[in-house]
């Protein structure tokens, strides 16, 4: 059996599965596109996508980005707490399930590589598309590198030490 056939027959298990049972129509994706556009506008206006702001953060010259990231962490923690405490369901009425994560040392190495790339390019996955949308075409190289890195990890994942 060829490698491509083996991949098609192999069942993939996602580390962060989507337990949603109800299928959304393709047109339903427009709401996500709209939210993405709004996020891009907010990121641009707040200068979160600014290479200079990101460099200030990594050089410890400004608290701005740490405040943004810290606020996002607090909002995320509060949201998860409220979802669990009040058993909040999705818009379609489905239960929201949180899966436990398993720690391995590869997360440390991956985090270091991610941080190094972030510091060098001034872009992480969220603002990457907003930077491209704002006309910073050179960031497409960063996008291509991120895709290549993700593909490479996926290809070698089973061969890496845990």
C-alpha positions in Angstrom: 0.0 0.0 0.0 1.4 3.4 -0.9 1.9 6.1 1.8 -1.0 8.3 0.5 -3.4 5.3 0.6 -2.3 4.6 4.2 -2.9 8.1 5.2 -6.4 8.0 3.7 -7.3 4.8 5.5 -5.7 5.9 8.8 -8.0 7.4 11.3 -6.8 10.8 12.6 -7.3 11.7 16.2 -7.2 15.5 16.9 -5.7 16.8 20.1 -8.5 19.3 20.4 -11.6 17.6 18.8 -14.7 19.5 17.9 -17.5 17.5 19.5 -20.2 19.4 17.6 -22.8 17.0 16.3 -25.0 19.4 14.3 -23.6 20.3 10.9 -23.6 23.9 9.9 -24.5 25.0 6.3 -21.6 26.3 4.2 -23.3 29.8 4.3 -22.9 29.6 8.1 -19.2 30.2 7.7 -19.9 33.8 6.7 -20.4 34.7 10.4 -16.9 33.5 11.1 -15.5 35.5 8.2 -17.4 38.6 9.5 -15.9 38.0 13.0 -12.5 37.6 11.5 -12.8 40.9 9.6 -13.9 42.6 12.8 -11.0 41.1 14.7 -8.6 42.3 11.9 -10.0 45.8 12.2 -9.6 45.8 16.0 -6.1 44.4 15.8 -5.1 47.1 13.3 -6.7 50.0 15.2 -5.2 48.8 18.5 -1.7 48.3 16.8 -1.6 44.7 17.9 -0.4 43.7 14.5 2.4 46.3 14.5 5.9 44.8 14.2 7.2 47.7 16.3 4.7 46.9 19.1 5.8 43.3 19.1 9.5 44.2 19.1 8.8 46.6 22.1 7.3 43.6 23.9 10.2 41.3 23.2 12.7 44.0 24.2 10.8 44.7 27.4 10.4 48.3 26.4 6.6 48.5 26.7 3.8 46.8 28.7 1.2 47.3 26.0 1.3 43.8 24.4 1.7 42.1 27.8 -1.5 43.9 28.8 -3.3 42.8 25.7 -2.2 39.2 26.1 -2.9 39.2 29.8 -6.4 40.6 29.2 -7.0 37.8 26.7 -5.9 35.2 29.2 -8.2 36.6 31.9 -11.2 36.8 29.5 -10.5 33.2 28.4 -10.3 31.9 31.9 -13.4 33.7 33.0 -15.3 32.4 29.9 -14.3 28.8 30.6 -15.2 29.2 34.3 -18.6 30.5 33.5 -19.3 27.9 30.8 -18.5 25.1 33.2 -20.3 26.7 36.2 -23.5 27.4 34.5 -23.3 24.6 31.9 -23.7 27.0 29.1 -24.5 25.4 25.7 -23.7 26.4 22.2 -26.1 28.5 20.1 -27.4 25.2 18.6 -28.0 23.8 22.1 -25.1 21.4 22.3 -23.1 20.8 25.4 -19.6 22.4 25.4 -17.0 19.7 26.3 -13.5 20.6 27.5 -10.9 17.8 27.0 -7.9 17.4 29.3 -4.6 18.1 27.8 -1.5 15.9 28.3 1.8 17.6 28.9 4.9 16.5 27.1 8.4 18.1 26.8 7.9 18.7 23.1 5.5 21.5 24.0 8.5 23.4 25.6 10.6 23.0 22.4 7.6 24.0 20.2 6.9 27.0 22.4 10.5 28.1 22.1 10.5 27.7 18.4 7.2 29.6 18.2 8.5 32.4 20.3 11.7 32.7 18.3 9.7 32.9 15.1 7.3 35.4 16.6 10.2 37.6 17.8 12.0 37.4 14.4 9.0 38.0 12.2 6.9 40.2 14.4 3.9 38.0 13.6 2.0 35.1 15.2 -0.9 33.2 13.6 -3.7 35.6 14.7 -2.3 38.9 13.4 -0.6 37.3 10.5 -3.7 37.5 8.3 -4.5 41.1 9.5 -1.0 42.1 8.5 -1.4 40.6 5.0 -4.9 42.3 4.8 -3.2 45.6 5.6 -0.9 45.3 2.6 2.2 43.9 4.3 2.7 41.4 1.5 6.1 40.3 2.8 4.3 38.6 5.6 3.1 36.0 3.1 6.6 34.5 3.5 5.9 34.2 7.2 2.5 32.6 6.4 4.2 30.1 4.0 6.8 29.3 6.7 4.1 28.7 9.3 2.3 26.4 6.9 5.5 24.6 6.1 6.4 24.2 9.8 2.9 22.9 10.6 3.1 20.4 7.7 6.6 19.3 8.8 5.5 18.7 12.3 2.5 16.7 11.1 4.8 14.6 8.9 7.3 13.9 11.7 5.0 13.9 14.7 5.0 10.1 15.2 8.8 9.9 14.8 9.5 12.6 17.4 10.3 11.8 21.1 7.5 12.4 23.5 
